[in-house]
Amino acid sequence: MHYFKILGLCFLGLLITVQTAWAGAWPKAKGTGYAQVSFTYLKYNKVTYSTGAFGFEQFDLKRPVLDLTLQGYLEYGLTNKLTVVGAFPLKFTATGNPMETVANPVIPNSPLLPAGTLNGLSNIFLAAKYGFYNEGVVISGQLGLRTGTANIDNLTGLRTGFDSWAFIPSVQIGAGLNKGYFSGELGFEYRTNNYSHNFLARAEYGYGVTWNEQHKTYFVAAFEALIPFNNGTYDDGTAAETALYQSRLGYALPGIKINHNINKNWWVNIGSYGAALYINQGGAAPSVTIGLAYEW
């Protein structure tokens, strides 16, 4: 019963990890692009740790944590096979008044950290995607870089990102289906500053409904996973009291998205990820992302 109780409660804001919108395996044609601005809301007062074999243990934080993200995302085709990708997240974080009840703290007998706010740039993501094959099935390779551009305040435990750089090679595969599509990605994340390295995986299945010549909606079932090797020796310090950007953050969770074409070039997107199959060092609360995109 304990496992199912935790499973029903655990949600994770994905903007704190991979932090990118994702257009799938397809490179953009030369001179075409996709740009999106999105906003993510996440607030929580509990953190979840993995105990192995799909087990979870949930701890109380001494202060609630507010984590907001405003992100710009861009894909642009330099050639018909080579696409450049960029994600530029701004974070707005804060801790609130002390919780009235802290029955199971993360660190027993630790002092109460002062409340505070910390805003600024998170980890910028830059990548080059190259299409190797496009005959019914699309196969692409991507080489990504996540910059160590986060702000850290050890006094309050607040962070706007990971205290490391990351190099992320991956392989992506996609296929158009009857009224829909499938796209998947497998990769490896190598991180500096003694952070744990990670395996990463993504998959999406989208089903399109055409309302008329100008309006179409994709209903998307998604899956995201980040699995740490647990070999990092980085000291997370006071971030354990806020559950923000810890070294061994990991998750495996399904989600849903709705992408609606409001006219020829403009899209409105909304998404959320559901009950975790696996989660470690993640804030336990629902997150919602809303975005506005332009495609040319």
C-alpha positions as CSV (number, residue, x, y, z in Angstrom):
1,M,0.0,0.0,0.0
2,H,2.9,2.4,0.7
3,Y,4.2,2.0,-2.8
4,F,0.9,2.7,-4.4
5,K,0.3,5.7,-2.1
6,I,3.6,7.2,-3.2
7,L,3.0,6.3,-6.9
8,G,-0.3,8.2,-6.8
9,L,1.3,11.3,-5.3
10,C,4.6,11.7,-7.2
11,F,4.9,14.1,-10.1
12,L,8.0,15.8,-11.4
13,G,8.5,19.1,-13.2
14,L,10.6,18.0,-16.2
15,L,11.9,21.5,-16.9
16,I,14.3,21.0,-14.1
17,T,16.1,18.2,-16.0
18,V,16.1,17.9,-19.7
19,Q,14.6,21.4,-20.0
20,T,13.9,21.3,-23.7
21,A,10.9,21.3,-25.8
22,W,11.3,18.5,-28.3
23,A,10.4,18.4,-31.9
24,G,11.4,14.8,-32.4
25,A,13.7,13.0,-34.8
26,W,12.9,15.1,-37.9
27,P,15.5,17.7,-39.0
28,K,14.1,21.0,-40.2
29,A,14.3,21.7,-43.9
30,K,16.8,24.4,-44.9
31,G,15.6,27.9,-43.9
32,T,12.7,26.6,-41.9
33,G,12.3,26.7,-38.2
34,Y,10.3,26.2,-35.0
35,A,10.3,28.7,-32.1
36,Q,8.4,28.4,-28.8
37,V,8.0,30.4,-25.6
38,S,6.8,28.3,-22.6
39,F,6.0,28.8,-19.0
40,T,6.1,26.1,-16.3
41,Y,4.6,26.2,-12.8
42,L,5.7,23.9,-10.0
43,K,5.2,24.2,-6.3
44,Y,5.8,21.4,-3.7
45,N,6.6,20.7,0.0
46,K,7.7,17.1,-0.3
47,V,10.6,15.3,-2.0
48,T,10.8,11.6,-3.1
49,Y,13.8,9.3,-3.0
50,S,14.1,5.9,-4.6
51,T,14.7,3.0,-2.3
52,G,15.4,0.6,-5.3
53,A,13.3,-2.0,-7.1
54,F,10.6,0.6,-7.8
55,G,10.3,1.5,-4.2
56,F,9.9,5.1,-2.9
57,E,10.3,7.0,0.3
58,Q,8.8,10.5,0.6
59,F,10.2,13.2,2.9
60,D,8.8,16.5,4.2
61,L,10.5,19.8,3.3
62,K,10.7,22.5,6.0
63,R,9.6,25.2,3.6
64,P,7.5,25.0,0.4
65,V,9.4,25.6,-2.8
66,L,8.1,27.6,-5.8
67,D,9.9,26.8,-9.1
68,L,8.8,28.8,-12.2
69,T,10.4,28.6,-15.6
70,L,10.2,30.9,-18.6
71,Q,11.9,29.2,-21.6
72,G,12.6,30.1,-25.2
73,Y,13.2,27.2,-27.6
74,L,14.4,27.3,-31.2
75,E,15.1,24.8,-34.0
76,Y,16.4,26.0,-37.4
77,G,17.5,24.1,-40.5
78,L,20.9,25.1,-41.7
79,T,20.7,22.5,-44.4
80,N,18.1,19.9,-45.2
81,K,19.9,17.5,-43.0
82,L,21.6,19.7,-40.3
83,T,19.5,21.5,-37.7
84,V,20.6,23.6,-34.8
85,V,18.7,23.5,-31.5
86,G,18.7,25.9,-28.6
87,A,16.8,26.2,-25.3
88,F,17.2,29.2,-23.0
89,P,15.5,28.8,-19.6
90,L,15.0,31.6,-17.0
91,K,14.2,30.4,-13.5
92,F,12.3,32.1,-10.7
93,T,12.6,30.2,-7.4
94,A,11.6,30.9,-3.8
95,T,11.0,29.2,-0.5
96,G,8.0,30.2,1.7
97,N,7.0,30.3,5.3
98,P,7.9,27.2,7.5
99,M,5.6,24.2,7.2
100,E,3.5,23.7,10.3
101,T,4.1,19.9,10.2
102,V,7.4,18.3,9.3
103,A,7.0,14.7,10.4
104,N,9.6,13.1,8.2
105,P,12.3,15.6,7.3
106,V,15.0,15.0,4.6
107,I,17.8,15.6,7.1
108,P,16.7,15.1,10.7
109,N,17.7,17.7,13.2
110,S,19.1,20.1,10.5
111,P,18.6,23.8,11.1
112,L,15.9,25.7,9.3
113,L,17.3,27.5,6.3
114,P,16.3,31.1,5.8
115,A,13.6,31.8,3.3
116,G,14.7,33.5,0.1
117,T,14.3,34.0,-3.6
118,L,16.8,33.2,-6.4
119,N,16.2,34.2,-10.1
120,G,18.3,34.0,-13.1
121,L,19.5,31.9,-16.0
122,S,19.4,28.1,-15.8
123,N,21.4,25.6,-17.9
124,I,21.3,26.6,-21.6
125,F,20.9,23.7,-24.0
126,L,22.6,23.9,-27.4
127,A,22.7,21.0,-30.0
128,A,23.2,20.1,-33.6
129,K,20.9,17.4,-35.1
130,Y,21.9,15.6,-38.3
131,G,19.5,13.4,-40.4
132,F,21.2,10.2,-41.5
133,Y,18.3,8.4,-43.0
134,N,14.8,9.4,-44.3
135,E,13.0,6.7,-46.2
136,G,9.7,6.2,-44.4
137,V,11.6,6.0,-41.1
138,V,13.8,8.9,-40.0
139,I,17.1,8.3,-38.1
140,S,19.0,11.3,-36.7
141,G,22.0,11.8,-34.5
142,Q,22.2,14.7,-32.0
143,L,25.1,16.2,-30.1
144,G,24.1,18.4,-27.2
145,L,25.7,20.7,-24.7
146,R,24.2,22.0,-21.5
147,T,26.1,24.9,-20.0
148,G,27.0,25.4,-16.4
149,T,25.3,28.8,-16.2
150,A,23.1,28.3,-13.1
151,N,22.9,30.5,-10.0
152,I,23.4,28.8,-6.6
153,D,22.6,30.1,-3.1
154,N,23.8,27.7,-0.4
155,L,22.4,29.9,2.3
156,T,18.8,29.2,1.2
157,G,19.3,26.0,-0.7
158,L,17.9,27.6,-3.9
159,R,19.4,26.9,-7.3
160,T,18.4,27.8,-10.9
161,G,20.1,24.8,-12.4
162,F,22.8,22.1,-12.2
163,D,26.3,23.2,-11.1
164,S,27.9,21.4,-14.0
165,W,28.3,21.3,-17.7
166,A,27.0,18.3,-19.7
167,F,27.7,16.7,-23.0
168,I,24.8,14.7,-24.5
169,P,25.1,12.5,-27.6
170,S,21.9,10.7,-28.6
171,V,20.2,8.8,-31.4
172,Q,16.6,9.7,-32.5
173,I,14.2,7.7,-34.6
174,G,10.8,8.8,-36.0
175,A,8.1,7.6,-38.3
176,G,4.9,9.0,-39.7
177,L,1.8,6.9,-39.0
178,N,-1.8,6.9,-40.1
179,K,-3.1,10.3,-38.7
180,G,-0.1,10.4,-36.3
181,Y,3.6,9.9,-35.6
182,F,6.0,8.2,-33.3
183,S,9.4,9.6,-32.2
184,G,12.0,8.2,-29.8
185,E,15.4,9.1,-28.4
186,L,18.1,7.3,-26.6
187,G,21.2,9.0,-25.2
188,F,23.9,9.4,-22.6
189,E,24.6,12.5,-20.5
190,Y,28.2,13.0,-19.4
191,R,28.4,15.7,-16.7
192,T,31.4,17.6,-15.2
193,N,32.1,18.7,-11.5
194,N,31.6,15.1,-10.1
195,Y,27.9,14.9,-11.0
196,S,26.4,11.6,-11.7
197,H,26.2,10.7,-15.4
198,N,22.9,9.6,-16.9
199,F,21.1,7.5,-19.4
200,L,18.2,9.3,-21.0
201,A,15.2,8.2,-23.0
202,R,12.2,9.8,-24.6
203,A,9.2,8.5,-26.6
204,E,6.1,10.1,-28.0
205,Y,3.1,8.9,-29.9
206,G,0.9,11.7,-31.3
207,Y,-2.5,11.3,-32.9
208,G,-3.8,14.1,-35.1
209,V,-7.3,15.3,-35.4
210,T,-8.0,17.7,-38.3
211,W,-11.0,20.1,-37.6
212,N,-10.8,22.1,-40.9
213,E,-8.2,23.5,-43.3
214,Q,-6.6,25.8,-40.7
215,H,-7.0,23.9,-37.4
216,K,-5.5,20.7,-36.2
217,T,-4.8,19.1,-32.8
218,Y,-2.3,16.5,-31.8
219,F,-3.0,14.4,-28.7
220,V,0.3,13.1,-27.5
221,A,1.2,10.3,-25.1
222,A,4.8,10.8,-23.9
223,F,7.4,9.1,-21.8
224,E,10.6,10.6,-20.3
225,A,13.4,8.9,-18.3
226,L,16.6,10.0,-16.8
227,I,18.5,7.2,-15.1
228,P,21.6,8.1,-13.1
229,F,24.6,5.8,-12.7
230,N,24.9,6.9,-9.1
231,N,28.6,7.4,-9.4
232,G,28.7,11.1,-8.7
233,T,30.5,12.5,-5.7
234,Y,29.3,16.1,-5.9
235,D,28.1,17.5,-2.6
236,D,24.5,18.7,-3.0
237,G,24.8,20.6,0.3
238,T,21.7,22.6,1.2
239,A,19.9,21.7,-2.0
240,A,18.7,18.6,-0.2
241,E,16.4,21.0,1.8
242,T,14.8,22.3,-1.4
243,A,15.0,19.3,-3.8
244,L,16.4,21.5,-6.5
245,Y,18.9,20.2,-9.1
246,Q,20.6,17.5,-7.1
247,S,23.4,15.3,-8.6
248,R,21.4,12.0,-8.6
249,L,18.1,13.3,-9.8
250,G,16.4,10.6,-11.8
251,Y,12.9,9.7,-13.0
252,A,10.8,7.6,-15.4
253,L,7.3,8.9,-16.0
254,P,4.6,9.1,-18.5
255,G,2.9,12.3,-19.6
256,I,0.3,13.8,-21.9
257,K,0.5,16.8,-24.2
258,I,-2.0,18.7,-26.4
259,N,-0.6,20.7,-29.4
260,H,-3.3,22.8,-31.2
261,N,-2.7,24.5,-34.5
262,I,-4.6,27.8,-34.2
263,N,-3.7,28.9,-37.7
264,K,-1.3,28.1,-40.4
265,N,1.9,28.9,-38.5
266,W,0.9,29.2,-34.8
267,W,0.5,26.5,-32.2
268,V,-0.6,26.4,-28.6
269,N,0.8,23.6,-26.4
270,I,0.0,22.4,-23.0
271,G,1.4,19.4,-21.1
272,S,1.9,17.6,-17.8
273,Y,3.6,14.5,-16.6
274,G,1.9,11.9,-14.5
275,A,2.6,9.4,-11.7
276,A,6.2,8.3,-11.6
277,L,7.3,4.8,-12.3
278,Y,10.7,5.7,-10.8
279,I,11.8,8.9,-9.1
280,N,14.8,10.0,-7.0
281,Q,15.5,13.4,-5.4
282,G,12.5,14.9,-7.2
283,G,9.9,17.4,-5.8
284,A,6.5,15.8,-5.4
285,A,3.8,17.9,-6.9
286,P,2.1,18.4,-10.3
287,S,3.7,20.7,-12.8
288,V,2.0,22.3,-15.8
289,T,3.6,23.8,-18.9
290,I,1.9,26.1,-21.4
291,G,3.6,27.2,-24.6
292,L,3.0,29.3,-27.7
293,A,4.9,28.3,-30.8
294,Y,5.5,29.7,-34.3
295,E,6.6,27.4,-37.2
296,W,7.9,28.6,-40.6
